[in-house]
């Protein structure tokens, strides 16, 4: 007998017709209730950390935005004050150089009032 025929004979003892020589048992592994609880707690903690990270970033941007808005309001009020001052300074020179002011005659008092 050759090697292959002896190997075939030894296999025939363990396997019959239409049977596999190796049997597999399918086992499904499931997590227990404790493992599920621990995983849910860890996921909740991670979500909480993500939420806190986003909130702190938003607050940081809010503080810088608030300071920039205060600076903008201060500059707007300063600009308005400068416009008023500019108009006051220009009004005197405009009034002196206007045609109406040039056509006016200076008034000198003709008499004094006595009581």
C-alpha positions as CSV (number, residue, x, y, z in Angstrom):
1,X,0.0,0.0,0.0
2,X,1.1,3.4,-0.7
3,X,1.1,6.4,1.6
4,X,-1.9,8.0,0.0
5,X,-4.1,4.9,0.3
6,X,-3.3,4.4,4.0
7,X,-4.1,8.0,4.6
8,X,-7.4,7.5,2.9
9,X,-8.2,4.4,4.9
10,X,-7.5,6.2,8.2
11,X,-9.8,9.0,7.2
12,X,-12.6,6.7,6.4
13,X,-12.8,5.6,10.0
14,X,-13.7,9.0,11.3
15,X,-15.9,10.3,8.5
16,X,-18.8,8.7,6.8
17,X,-20.4,9.5,3.6
18,X,-21.4,13.1,3.2
19,X,-19.7,14.1,6.4
20,X,-16.8,16.5,6.9
21,X,-13.8,15.2,8.7
22,X,-13.6,18.3,10.7
23,X,-16.7,19.6,12.5
24,X,-17.1,23.2,13.5
25,X,-19.4,24.3,16.3
26,X,-20.6,27.8,15.8
27,X,-20.5,29.7,19.0
28,X,-21.6,33.3,19.3
29,X,-20.0,35.4,21.9
30,X,-22.2,37.9,23.6
31,X,-21.4,40.5,26.1
32,X,-22.8,40.2,29.6
33,X,-24.9,42.9,31.3
34,X,-22.0,44.2,33.3
35,X,-19.9,44.6,30.1
36,X,-22.7,46.4,28.4
37,X,-23.2,48.7,31.4
38,X,-19.5,49.6,31.5
39,X,-19.4,50.2,27.7
40,X,-22.4,52.5,28.0
41,X,-20.9,54.5,30.9
42,X,-17.6,54.9,29.0
43,X,-19.5,56.1,25.9
44,X,-21.6,58.6,28.0
45,X,-18.3,59.9,29.6
46,X,-16.8,60.4,26.1
47,X,-19.9,62.2,24.9
48,X,-19.8,64.4,28.0
49,X,-16.2,65.3,27.4
50,X,-16.9,66.2,23.7
51,X,-19.8,68.4,24.8
52,X,-17.7,70.2,27.4
53,X,-14.9,70.7,24.9
54,X,-17.3,72.4,22.5
55,X,-18.9,74.5,25.2
56,X,-15.5,75.8,26.4
57,X,-14.5,76.7,22.8
58,X,-17.8,78.5,22.3
59,X,-17.3,80.5,25.6
60,X,-13.7,81.4,24.6
61,X,-15.0,82.7,21.3
62,X,-17.8,84.5,23.1
63,X,-15.4,86.4,25.3
64,X,-13.2,87.6,22.4
65,X,-16.3,88.5,20.5
66,X,-17.7,90.5,23.4
67,X,-14.4,92.5,23.8
68,X,-14.3,93.2,20.0
69,X,-17.9,94.5,20.2
70,X,-17.1,96.8,23.1
71,X,-14.1,98.1,21.1
72,X,-16.3,98.6,18.1
73,X,-18.9,100.6,20.1
74,X,-16.1,102.7,21.7
75,X,-14.7,103.5,18.2
76,X,-18.1,104.4,16.9
77,X,-18.8,106.8,19.6
78,X,-15.3,108.4,19.2
79,X,-16.0,108.7,15.4
80,X,-19.3,110.4,16.1
81,X,-17.6,112.9,18.5
82,X,-14.9,113.6,15.9
83,X,-17.5,114.2,13.3
84,X,-19.3,116.7,15.5
85,X,-16.0,118.5,16.4
86,X,-15.1,118.6,12.7
87,X,-18.5,120.1,11.8
88,X,-18.1,122.8,14.5
89,X,-14.7,123.8,13.3
90,X,-15.7,123.9,9.7
91,X,-18.9,125.9,10.4
92,X,-17.1,129.0,11.6
93,X,-14.9,129.2,8.5
94,X,-17.8,128.4,6.2
95,X,-19.9,131.1,7.8
96,X,-17.1,133.7,7.4
97,X,-16.4,132.8,3.8
98,X,-20.1,132.5,2.7
99,X,-21.6,135.0,0.2
100,X,-24.3,136.0,2.7
101,X,-21.7,136.9,5.4
102,X,-19.7,138.9,2.9
103,X,-22.7,141.0,1.8
104,X,-23.6,141.9,5.4
105,X,-22.8,145.4,6.6
106,X,-21.1,145.7,10.0
107,X,-23.4,147.4,12.4
108,X,-22.1,150.1,14.7
109,X,-24.1,151.4,17.6
110,X,-25.6,154.8,16.7
111,X,-26.7,155.7,20.2
112,X,-26.6,154.4,23.6
113,X,-29.7,153.6,25.7
114,X,-30.1,155.5,28.9
115,X,-32.4,154.6,31.7
